[in-house]
Amino acid sequence: MKEKVGCAAAIVYLAIGFVQLLAIIKGIQIWFSVPWILAMFLSFIIAYIPIIGTIAGIRGATAAWGWSLWPTIGFFCWPYVLYAAALAVGGVAELLSWKKGEIS
């Protein structure tokens, strides 16, 4: 079951990355009035940079496709929320195991 959930999460993450790439392409076309092939090349470079790519995807989706800002932020940033939650849970578990070992 874990393998299927992990595989499904990877597929969804890849799909969101593809939508982000398309949003950046369209945003670059609108902002800089360049042909789509040049915008595609530039978007691959921009999308590879984690935070910058996410911000460019958000801006592209809102400017080019007319998406609302907050749902777009939620759509593109949910992996960061999951990462932060996983780090927090891991940190708390580490802290609790450290405290448990100290008491013994």
JOJO-V862936 format. One record per backbone hydrogen bond with DSSP energy under -0.5 kcal/mol. CO is the residue of the C=O (numbers start at 0). NH is the residue of the N-H. Records with the same first field share a line. If there is no record, write none. Layout:
CO->NH, NH
This chain:
0->4
1->5
2->6
3->7
4->8
5->9
6->10
7->11
8->12
9->13
10->14
11->15
12->16
13->17
14->18
15->19
16->20
17->21
18->22
19->23
20->24
21->25
22->26
23->27
24->28
25->29
26->30
27->31
28->32
34->38
35->39
36->40
37->41
38->42
39->43
40->44
41->45
42->46
43->47
44->48
45->48
47->49
48->52
49->53
50->54
51->55
52->56
53->57
54->58
55->59
56->60
57->61
58->62
59->63, 64
60->64, 66
67->71
68->72
69->73
70->74
71->75
72->76
73->77
76->79, 80
77->81
78->82
79->83
80->84
81->85
82->86
83->87
84->88
85->89
86->90
87->91
88->92
89->93
90->94
91->95
92->96
93->97
94->98
95->99
96->100
97->101
98->102
99->103
